[in-house]
Amino acid sequence: MPLGQRFLQVNITMPQSGAVVTIDQTMEMHVQIHKDALAIQNKANITIFNLTHSARQQLLSNFTAFNKRQAETGVKAAQYCAVEILAGYTNNAATAINNGSTPAHVFQGDVVLCEPVGAPPNLGVQITCYEHQLDKLQWKTEFAPVQTTFKQYVEWAGRQMGVERTVCQTSYDNKVISNPGATAHTVEDLLLDIQSMYRPAVAAFIDNNDLIVMDMNKVIAIRGSTTVDEFVGTPMWTEWGVQFQTLFNPAILLAGGVTLKSKMNPSLNNSYVVSSIDYDLTSRDTNFHGKYNANPAA
């Protein structure tokens, strides 16, 4: 299958000036992203070479391990900056993989730590990012309604978290609840509270700045399902399901469905739910892959 030219872009909002620094595939980049279903935070590591002197200096001086420890212990206010990662293919030759040529958002979060890597003249910066890092340090700004429906509580929690979109489609949407979130003191506790309220019937997770709350058996309905019949290596069974690797395919979503059709290992050809994603994306090296763990549907 002919592939389109790979597209890889990182947008970083600098902490003081507010200027957006855009780094694309013309520079040497290595991006590793790890996502888990039902995890509080997903993580990305970005290694960039050939940054301008001013951009490298600003990142390395603001996001040090020393500042990270002081922010986490409350000694100083945290000053994180937003980061988003886009990946895809830039022409229609990749339509069969990308369902079009529009790059997809594969990560949105906050820069937490920057460290130098390599040595001159090939000095680079390794940037560690987490989704919704600010939630870990923010207190609730207002009390939840004393009596409300479950869906209204989820929408209130989404506003507290500052997510771009809240999707709540459960069998409990109109059920009236009293004193929700009473034991949640920080914003990060709200997601755990939603997850545990009707456990295990309801799934709640954040992906790419969207708060998604669904019936456990209906998550795939909104996340969609994808058929995969081309692999990098051989898909294999694991202790909890299957593991497979493909060229980057943004149609495969966390907590979405996937149907495998493998000629090398047909014993696992079936439908599964994606529980974990590891992206390995580079601008100049060979890797532009996604590794997925998936489990049989309930």
C-alpha contacts under 8 A as a table, 3 or more apart, distances in Angstrom:
res1	aa1	res2	aa2	distance
2	P	93	A	5.95
2	P	94	A	6.84
3	L	89	Y	7.93
3	L	93	A	5.52
3	L	94	A	4.92
4	G	89	Y	5.23
4	G	90	T	6.02
4	G	91	N	5.26
4	G	92	N	6.67
4	G	93	A	4.94
4	G	94	A	4.78
5	Q	89	Y	5.39
5	Q	90	T	5.54
5	Q	91	N	6.67
6	R	25	Q	7.86
6	R	87	A	7.58
6	R	88	G	5.97
6	R	89	Y	4.52
6	R	90	T	6.35
6	R	283	S	7.61
7	F	24	D	7.60
7	F	25	Q	6.23
7	F	86	L	7.70
7	F	87	A	5.31
7	F	88	G	5.01
7	F	89	Y	5.10
7	F	90	T	6.04
7	F	103	P	7.05
7	F	283	S	7.85
8	L	24	D	5.62
8	L	25	Q	5.12
8	L	85	I	7.49
8	L	86	L	5.83
8	L	87	A	4.56
8	L	88	G	6.75
8	L	281	L	7.74
8	L	282	T	7.65
8	L	283	S	6.57
9	Q	22	T	6.98
9	Q	23	I	5.62
9	Q	24	D	4.19
9	Q	25	Q	6.32
9	Q	85	I	5.81
9	Q	86	L	5.18
9	Q	87	A	6.46
10	V	22	T	5.83
10	V	23	I	5.15
10	V	24	D	6.31
10	V	83	V	7.05
10	V	84	E	5.83
10	V	85	I	4.65
10	V	86	L	6.49
11	N	20	V	6.33
11	N	21	V	5.67
11	N	22	T	4.56
11	N	23	I	6.40
11	N	83	V	5.57
11	N	84	E	5.33
11	N	85	I	6.56
12	I	20	V	5.47
12	I	21	V	5.13
12	I	22	T	6.52
12	I	81	C	7.10
12	I	82	A	5.97
12	I	83	V	4.57
12	I	84	E	6.82
13	T	18	G	5.64
13	T	19	A	5.63
13	T	20	V	4.33
13	T	21	V	6.24
13	T	81	C	5.63
13	T	82	A	5.38
13	T	83	V	6.45
14	M	17	S	6.04
14	M	18	G	5.08
14	M	19	A	5.50
14	M	20	V	6.19
14	M	21	V	7.07
14	M	58	Q	7.99
14	M	59	L	7.99
14	M	81	C	6.15
14	M	82	A	7.92
15	P	18	G	5.78
15	P	79	Q	6.79
15	P	80	Y	6.72
15	P	81	C	5.34
23	I	26	T	7.96
23	I	27	M	7.06
24	D	27	M	6.14
25	Q	28	E	6.88
25	Q	29	M	7.06
25	Q	283	S	4.88
25	Q	284	R	7.65
26	T	283	S	7.21
27	M	48	I	7.48
27	M	49	F	6.88
27	M	50	N	6.72
27	M	283	S	7.02
28	E	48	I	5.98
28	E	49	F	5.48
28	E	50	N	7.20
28	E	282	T	7.55
28	E	283	S	5.77
28	E	284	R	6.13
29	M	46	I	7.08
29	M	47	T	5.65
29	M	48	I	4.69
29	M	49	F	6.62
29	M	282	T	5.51
29	M	283	S	5.39
29	M	284	R	7.37
30	H	46	I	5.82
30	H	47	T	5.07
30	H	48	I	6.65
30	H	280	D	7.50
30	H	281	L	5.98
30	H	282	T	4.53
30	H	283	S	6.85
31	V	44	A	7.10
31	V	45	N	5.81
31	V	46	I	4.59
31	V	47	T	6.43
31	V	279	Y	7.49
31	V	280	D	5.92
31	V	281	L	5.02
31	V	282	T	6.11
32	Q	44	A	5.63
32	Q	45	N	5.19
32	Q	46	I	6.54
32	Q	278	D	7.00
32	Q	279	Y	5.45
32	Q	280	D	4.81
32	Q	281	L	6.42
33	I	42	N	7.73
33	I	43	K	5.83
33	I	44	A	4.23
33	I	45	N	6.39
33	I	107	F	7.66
33	I	277	I	7.76
33	I	278	D	5.53
33	I	279	Y	4.99
33	I	280	D	6.88
34	H	42	N	6.01
34	H	43	K	5.38
34	H	44	A	6.29
34	H	276	S	7.51
34	H	277	I	5.80
34	H	278	D	4.62
34	H	279	Y	6.63
35	K	39	A	7.74
35	K	41	Q	7.97
35	K	42	N	4.94
35	K	43	K	6.75
35	K	254	L	7.42
35	K	276	S	5.58
35	K	277	I	5.09
35	K	278	D	6.49
36	D	39	A	5.38
36	D	42	N	6.72
36	D	254	L	7.39
36	D	275	S	5.98
36	D	276	S	4.53
36	D	277	I	6.62
37	A	205	F	6.72
37	A	254	L	6.30
37	A	255	A	6.12
37	A	274	V	7.96
37	A	275	S	5.14
37	A	276	S	6.20
38	L	203	A	7.20
38	L	204	A	6.37
38	L	205	F	4.92
38	L	206	I	7.69
39	A	42	N	6.89
39	A	205	F	6.73
39	A	206	I	7.90
40	I	188	E	7.58
40	I	191	L	7.41
40	I	192	L	7.99
40	I	205	F	7.18
40	I	206	I	7.35
41	Q	130	Y	6.25
41	Q	131	E	5.25
41	Q	132	H	6.80
41	Q	133	Q	7.70
41	Q	206	I	7.79
42	N	130	Y	5.76
42	N	131	E	5.43
43	K	128	T	7.50
43	K	129	C	5.75
43	K	130	Y	4.63
43	K	131	E	6.55
44	A	107	F	7.61
44	A	128	T	6.04
44	A	129	C	5.09
44	A	130	Y	6.40
45	N	126	Q	6.84
45	N	127	I	5.69
45	N	128	T	4.76
45	N	129	C	6.29
46	I	125	V	7.99
46	I	126	Q	5.59
46	I	127	I	4.98
46	I	128	T	6.56
46	I	129	C	8.00
47	T	124	G	6.81
47	T	125	V	5.63
47	T	126	Q	4.30
47	T	127	I	6.22
48	I	51	L	6.90
48	I	124	G	5.47
48	I	125	V	5.42
48	I	126	Q	6.54
49	F	122	N	6.84
49	F	123	L	6.37
49	F	124	G	4.25
49	F	125	V	6.57
50	N	122	N	7.39
50	N	123	L	7.34
50	N	124	G	6.70
51	L	55	A	6.46
51	L	56	R	5.95
51	L	124	G	7.29
52	T	55	A	5.39
52	T	56	R	6.15
53	H	56	R	5.26
53	H	57	Q	6.03
54	S	57	Q	5.14
54	S	58	Q	6.12
55	A	58	Q	5.22
55	A	59	L	6.25
56	R	59	L	5.31
56	R	60	L	6.08
56	R	125	V	7.04
57	Q	60	L	5.26
57	Q	61	S	5.96
58	Q	61	S	5.33
58	Q	62	N	6.12
59	L	62	N	5.44
59	L	63	F	5.94
59	L	114	C	6.29
60	L	63	F	5.73
60	L	64	T	6.20
60	L	114	C	5.50
60	L	115	E	6.31
60	L	116	P	7.37
60	L	125	V	7.83
61	S	64	T	6.30
62	N	67	N	7.34
63	F	67	N	6.35
63	F	68	K	6.78
63	F	80	Y	7.99
63	F	111	V	7.64
63	F	112	V	6.16
63	F	113	L	4.73
63	F	114	C	5.23
64	T	67	N	5.25
64	T	68	K	6.20
64	T	113	L	5.73
64	T	114	C	5.93
64	T	115	E	7.00
65	A	68	K	4.95
65	A	69	R	6.22
65	A	113	L	6.40
65	A	114	C	7.83
66	F	69	R	5.33
66	F	70	Q	6.36
67	N	70	Q	5.07
67	N	71	A	6.11
68	K	71	A	5.22
68	K	72	E	6.21
68	K	78	A	7.77
68	K	112	V	6.98
68	K	113	L	6.90
69	R	72	E	5.17
69	R	73	T	6.17
70	Q	73	T	5.26
70	Q	74	G	6.09
70	Q	75	V	4.96
70	Q	76	K	5.72
71	A	74	G	5.17
71	A	75	V	6.02
71	A	76	K	5.21
71	A	77	A	5.68
71	A	78	A	4.94
72	E	75	V	7.77
72	E	78	A	7.81
72	E	137	L	7.67
73	T	76	K	7.99
74	G	77	A	6.80
80	Y	110	D	5.93
80	Y	111	V	5.77
80	Y	112	V	6.25
80	Y	134	L	7.54
81	C	110	D	5.39
81	C	111	V	5.53
82	A	108	Q	7.53
82	A	109	G	5.84
82	A	110	D	4.57
82	A	111	V	6.35
83	V	108	Q	5.87
83	V	109	G	5.43
83	V	110	D	5.48
83	V	111	V	6.37
83	V	129	C	7.75
84	E	105	H	7.18
84	E	106	V	7.83
84	E	107	F	5.58
84	E	108	Q	4.40
84	E	109	G	6.46
85	I	105	H	5.94
85	I	106	V	5.79
85	I	107	F	5.12
85	I	108	Q	6.53
86	L	103	P	5.99
86	L	104	A	5.40
86	L	105	H	4.54
86	L	106	V	5.71
86	L	107	F	7.24
87	A	103	P	5.18
87	A	104	A	5.54
87	A	105	H	6.69
87	A	106	V	6.73
88	G	98	N	6.89
88	G	101	S	7.09
88	G	102	T	6.88
88	G	103	P	4.33
88	G	104	A	6.09
88	G	248	F	7.39
88	G	249	N	7.84
88	G	250	P	7.40
89	Y	92	N	7.91
89	Y	94	A	6.35
89	Y	98	N	7.16
89	Y	101	S	5.61
89	Y	102	T	7.22
89	Y	103	P	6.41
90	T	101	S	5.34
90	T	102	T	7.09
90	T	103	P	7.43
91	N	94	A	6.46
91	N	95	T	7.87
91	N	101	S	5.33
92	N	95	T	5.07
92	N	100	G	6.23
92	N	101	S	5.53
93	A	96	A	7.75
94	A	97	I	5.41
94	A	98	N	5.91
94	A	99	N	7.68
94	A	100	G	7.07
94	A	101	S	6.93
95	T	98	N	5.16
95	T	99	N	4.81
95	T	100	G	4.61
95	T	101	S	6.45
96	A	99	N	5.74
96	A	100	G	7.64
97	I	100	G	7.93
97	I	248	F	7.91
97	I	249	N	5.85
97	I	251	A	7.91
98	N	101	S	6.42
98	N	102	T	7.85
98	N	249	N	5.91
98	N	250	P	6.31
98	N	251	A	6.67
99	N	251	A	7.38
104	A	250	P	6.37
105	H	108	Q	7.37
105	H	208	N	7.15
106	V	208	N	6.84
106	V	250	P	7.58
107	F	131	E	7.80
107	F	207	D	7.97
107	F	208	N	5.50
108	Q	131	E	6.24
108	Q	208	N	5.17
108	Q	209	N	6.31
109	G	129	C	6.39
109	G	130	Y	5.39
109	G	131	E	3.96
109	G	132	H	5.64
109	G	133	Q	7.11
109	G	208	N	7.77
109	G	209	N	7.65
110	D	129	C	5.38
110	D	130	Y	5.53
110	D	131	E	6.10
110	D	132	H	6.60
110	D	133	Q	6.02
110	D	134	L	7.75
111	V	114	C	7.86
111	V	127	I	6.82
111	V	128	T	6.12
111	V	129	C	4.49
111	V	130	Y	6.80
112	V	127	I	7.55
112	V	128	T	5.75
112	V	129	C	5.39
112	V	130	Y	6.96
112	V	133	Q	7.71
113	L	127	I	5.84
113	L	128	T	5.08
113	L	129	C	7.10
114	C	125	V	6.52
114	C	126	Q	5.59
114	C	127	I	4.56
114	C	128	T	6.31
115	E	125	V	5.69
115	E	126	Q	5.25
115	E	127	I	6.70
116	P	123	L	6.99
116	P	124	G	5.79
116	P	125	V	4.62
116	P	126	Q	6.14
117	V	123	L	6.10
117	V	124	G	5.05
117	V	125	V	5.62
117	V	126	Q	6.40
118	G	122	N	6.08
118	G	123	L	4.96
118	G	124	G	5.97
119	A	122	N	5.47
119	A	123	L	4.69
119	A	124	G	7.67
120	P	123	L	4.86
130	Y	133	Q	5.65
131	E	208	N	7.81
131	E	209	N	7.65
132	H	135	D	5.46
132	H	136	K	7.53
132	H	161	M	7.99
132	H	209	N	7.77
133	Q	136	K	5.71
133	Q	137	L	7.58
134	L	137	L	5.51
134	L	138	Q	6.26
135	D	138	Q	5.24
135	D	161	M	6.47
135	D	186	T	7.41
135	D	187	V	5.26
135	D	188	E	5.17
136	K	186	T	7.09
136	K	187	V	6.75
136	K	188	E	5.35
137	L	186	T	7.21
137	L	187	V	7.81
138	Q	186	T	5.83
138	Q	187	V	5.89
138	Q	188	E	7.93
139	W	185	H	6.26
139	W	186	T	4.31
139	W	187	V	5.84
140	K	143	F	7.18
140	K	160	Q	6.73
140	K	185	H	6.34
140	K	186	T	5.45
140	K	187	V	5.58
141	T	160	Q	7.15
144	A	153	Y	7.16
144	A	156	W	7.19
144	A	179	N	7.31
144	A	180	P	6.57
144	A	181	G	6.60
144	A	182	A	7.85
145	P	148	T	6.04
145	P	153	Y	7.58
145	P	179	N	6.95
145	P	180	P	7.47
146	V	178	S	5.68
146	V	179	N	4.68
146	V	180	P	7.08
147	Q	176	V	6.79
147	Q	177	I	5.79
147	Q	178	S	4.52
147	Q	179	N	6.13
147	Q	180	P	7.76
148	T	152	Q	6.36
148	T	153	Y	6.57
148	T	176	V	5.42
148	T	177	I	5.68
148	T	178	S	6.70
149	T	152	Q	5.25
149	T	153	Y	6.26
149	T	173	D	6.47
149	T	174	N	5.29
149	T	175	K	5.29
149	T	176	V	4.25
149	T	177	I	5.79
150	F	153	Y	5.08
150	F	154	V	6.29
150	F	172	Y	6.37
150	F	173	D	5.11
150	F	174	N	6.26
150	F	175	K	5.88
150	F	176	V	6.37
150	F	177	I	6.42
151	K	154	V	5.06
151	K	155	E	6.24
151	K	168	C	6.18
151	K	169	Q	7.94
151	K	172	Y	7.62
151	K	173	D	4.59
151	K	174	N	6.63
152	Q	155	E	5.04
152	Q	156	W	6.09
152	Q	173	D	7.91
153	Y	156	W	4.99
153	Y	157	A	6.13
153	Y	180	P	7.23
154	V	157	A	5.00
154	V	158	G	6.17
154	V	166	T	7.78
154	V	168	C	7.04
154	V	194	I	7.32
154	V	213	V	7.85
155	E	158	G	4.98
155	E	159	R	6.41
155	E	166	T	6.32
155	E	168	C	7.81
156	W	159	R	5.20
156	W	160	Q	6.40
157	A	160	Q	4.99
157	A	161	M	6.20
157	A	187	V	7.98
157	A	190	L	6.44
157	A	191	L	7.87
158	G	161	M	5.03
158	G	162	G	6.07
158	G	163	V	5.74
158	G	165	R	7.64
158	G	166	T	6.02
158	G	211	L	6.51
159	R	162	G	5.00
159	R	163	V	6.63
160	Q	187	V	6.63
161	M	187	V	6.18
161	M	188	E	7.84
163	V	166	T	7.04
163	V	209	N	5.18
163	V	210	D	5.71
163	V	211	L	6.52
164	E	209	N	5.81
164	E	210	D	5.87
165	R	209	N	7.19
165	R	210	D	4.91
165	R	211	L	6.32
166	T	210	D	5.90
166	T	211	L	4.79
166	T	212	I	6.06
166	T	213	V	7.97
167	V	210	D	7.57
167	V	211	L	6.20
167	V	212	I	4.86
167	V	213	V	6.04
167	V	214	M	7.79
168	C	173	D	7.40
168	C	212	I	6.21
168	C	213	V	4.72
168	C	214	M	5.92
169	Q	173	D	6.77
169	Q	213	V	6.45
169	Q	214	M	5.09
169	Q	215	D	6.95
170	T	173	D	5.46
170	T	202	V	7.20
170	T	213	V	7.16
170	T	214	M	5.07
170	T	215	D	4.89
171	S	174	N	7.90
171	S	215	D	6.74
172	Y	175	K	5.18
177	I	180	P	6.61
179	N	182	A	5.76
181	G	184	A	5.08
181	G	190	L	6.55
181	G	193	D	6.46
182	A	185	H	7.80
184	A	187	V	7.40
184	A	189	D	5.10
184	A	190	L	5.93
184	A	193	D	7.13
185	H	189	D	6.72
186	T	189	D	5.52
186	T	190	L	7.30
187	V	190	L	5.53
187	V	191	L	7.85
188	E	191	L	6.14
188	E	192	L	7.44
189	D	192	L	5.31
189	D	193	D	6.21
190	L	193	D	4.95
190	L	194	I	6.24
191	L	194	I	5.15
191	L	195	Q	6.17
191	L	204	A	6.92
191	L	205	F	7.26
192	L	195	Q	5.04
192	L	196	S	6.16
193	D	196	S	5.32
193	D	197	M	6.07
194	I	197	M	5.33
194	I	198	Y	7.79
194	I	204	A	6.64
195	Q	198	Y	6.97
195	Q	199	R	6.30
195	Q	200	P	7.99
195	Q	202	V	6.55
195	Q	203	A	6.04
195	Q	204	A	5.37
196	S	199	R	4.88
196	S	200	P	7.49
198	Y	201	A	5.68
198	Y	202	V	5.82
199	R	202	V	5.83
199	R	203	A	7.84
200	P	203	A	7.36
200	P	216	M	7.41
201	A	215	D	5.91
201	A	216	M	5.44
201	A	217	N	7.92
202	V	213	V	6.91
202	V	214	M	5.74
202	V	215	D	4.56
202	V	216	M	5.05
203	A	212	I	7.91
203	A	213	V	5.64
203	A	214	M	5.44
203	A	215	D	6.09
203	A	216	M	5.29
203	A	219	V	7.72
204	A	211	L	7.28
204	A	212	I	5.63
204	A	213	V	4.33
204	A	214	M	6.61
205	F	211	L	5.98
205	F	212	I	5.54
205	F	213	V	6.73
206	I	209	N	6.17
206	I	210	D	5.40
206	I	211	L	4.61
206	I	212	I	6.13
207	D	210	D	5.36
207	D	211	L	6.85
207	D	212	I	7.72
207	D	254	L	7.69
214	M	218	K	6.34
214	M	219	V	5.59
215	D	218	K	5.17
215	D	219	V	6.33
216	M	219	V	5.84
217	N	220	I	7.48
217	N	298	A	7.18
218	K	221	A	5.32
218	K	222	I	7.43
219	V	222	I	5.91
219	V	223	R	6.30
219	V	255	A	6.73
219	V	256	G	6.98
220	I	223	R	4.86
220	I	224	G	5.33
220	I	225	S	6.70
220	I	255	A	6.72
220	I	256	G	4.92
220	I	257	G	5.56
220	I	273	V	7.62
221	A	224	G	5.62
223	R	253	L	6.65
223	R	254	L	7.88
223	R	255	A	6.85
223	R	256	G	4.76
223	R	257	G	7.31
224	G	253	L	7.84
224	G	256	G	5.61
224	G	257	G	6.07
225	S	252	I	7.43
225	S	256	G	5.88
225	S	257	G	4.08
225	S	258	V	5.18
225	S	259	T	7.29
226	T	251	A	6.64
226	T	252	I	6.18
226	T	257	G	6.26
226	T	258	V	4.73
226	T	259	T	6.11
227	T	258	V	5.71
227	T	259	T	4.59
227	T	260	L	6.03
227	T	261	K	7.42
228	V	231	F	7.60
228	V	258	V	7.03
228	V	259	T	6.11
228	V	260	L	5.10
228	V	261	K	6.14
229	D	260	L	6.16
229	D	261	K	4.72
229	D	262	S	5.82
230	E	246	T	6.80
230	E	262	S	7.51
231	F	234	T	6.69
231	F	235	P	7.34
231	F	244	F	7.14
231	F	245	Q	5.78
231	F	246	T	4.64
231	F	247	L	7.27
231	F	262	S	7.95
232	V	244	F	7.74
232	V	245	Q	5.24
232	V	246	T	4.97
232	V	247	L	6.83
233	G	244	F	7.78
233	G	245	Q	6.80
234	T	244	F	6.89
234	T	245	Q	7.82
234	T	264	M	6.46
234	T	265	N	7.01
235	P	242	V	7.08
235	P	243	Q	5.76
235	P	244	F	4.32
235	P	245	Q	6.97
235	P	262	S	7.46
235	P	264	M	7.98
235	P	265	N	6.73
236	M	242	V	5.67
236	M	243	Q	5.46
236	M	244	F	6.49
236	M	265	N	7.35
236	M	268	L	7.67
237	W	241	G	5.86
237	W	242	V	4.38
237	W	243	Q	6.30
237	W	268	L	7.17
238	T	241	G	5.11
238	T	242	V	5.13
238	T	243	Q	6.50
239	E	242	V	7.99
240	W	295	N	6.18
241	G	293	N	7.24
241	G	294	A	5.73
241	G	295	N	4.38
241	G	296	P	6.21
242	V	268	L	7.49
242	V	293	N	5.82
242	V	294	A	5.37
242	V	295	N	6.40
243	Q	291	K	7.30
243	Q	292	Y	5.62
243	Q	293	N	4.53
243	Q	294	A	6.37
244	F	291	K	5.87
244	F	292	Y	5.49
244	F	293	N	6.78
245	Q	289	H	6.91
245	Q	290	G	5.67
245	Q	291	K	4.30
245	Q	292	Y	6.16
246	T	249	N	7.25
246	T	289	H	5.73
246	T	290	G	5.55
246	T	291	K	6.63
247	L	288	F	6.05
247	L	289	H	4.41
247	L	290	G	6.10
248	F	279	Y	7.65
248	F	288	F	5.73
248	F	289	H	4.61
248	F	290	G	5.22
249	N	252	I	6.02
249	N	290	G	7.15
250	P	253	L	6.84
252	I	256	G	6.75
252	I	257	G	7.64
252	I	258	V	7.06
252	I	274	V	7.97
253	L	256	G	4.99
253	L	257	G	7.68
253	L	274	V	7.08
254	L	274	V	5.51
254	L	275	S	6.18
254	L	276	S	6.61
254	L	277	I	6.84
255	A	273	V	5.85
255	A	274	V	4.97
255	A	275	S	5.72
256	G	273	V	5.68
256	G	274	V	5.63
257	G	271	S	6.90
257	G	272	Y	5.71
257	G	273	V	4.64
257	G	274	V	6.21
258	V	271	S	5.62
258	V	272	Y	5.36
258	V	273	V	6.22
258	V	274	V	6.91
259	T	269	N	7.17
259	T	270	N	5.60
259	T	271	S	4.22
259	T	272	Y	6.32
260	L	268	L	7.31
260	L	269	N	4.99
260	L	270	N	5.69
260	L	271	S	6.47
261	K	266	P	6.95
261	K	269	N	5.16
261	K	270	N	7.42
262	S	265	N	5.51
262	S	266	P	5.20
262	S	268	L	7.69
262	S	269	N	6.30
263	K	266	P	5.48
265	N	268	L	6.46
265	N	269	N	7.72
266	P	269	N	5.23
271	S	296	P	6.91
271	S	297	A	7.48
272	Y	294	A	5.70
272	Y	295	N	5.29
272	Y	296	P	4.65
272	Y	297	A	5.61
273	V	294	A	5.18
273	V	295	N	5.27
273	V	296	P	6.22
273	V	297	A	5.89
274	V	277	I	7.59
274	V	292	Y	6.82
274	V	293	N	5.96
274	V	294	A	4.14
274	V	295	N	6.47
275	S	292	Y	7.69
275	S	293	N	5.78
275	S	294	A	5.23
275	S	295	N	6.73
276	S	292	Y	5.76
276	S	293	N	5.05
276	S	294	A	6.88
277	I	290	G	6.84
277	I	291	K	5.85
277	I	292	Y	4.72
277	I	293	N	6.56
278	D	290	G	5.72
278	D	291	K	5.05
278	D	292	Y	6.41
279	Y	288	F	7.76
279	Y	289	H	5.99
279	Y	290	G	4.47
279	Y	291	K	6.32
280	D	287	N	6.17
280	D	288	F	5.82
280	D	289	H	5.32
280	D	290	G	6.20
281	L	287	N	5.79
281	L	288	F	4.37
281	L	289	H	6.21
282	T	285	D	5.64
282	T	286	T	7.16
282	T	287	N	5.80
282	T	288	F	5.89
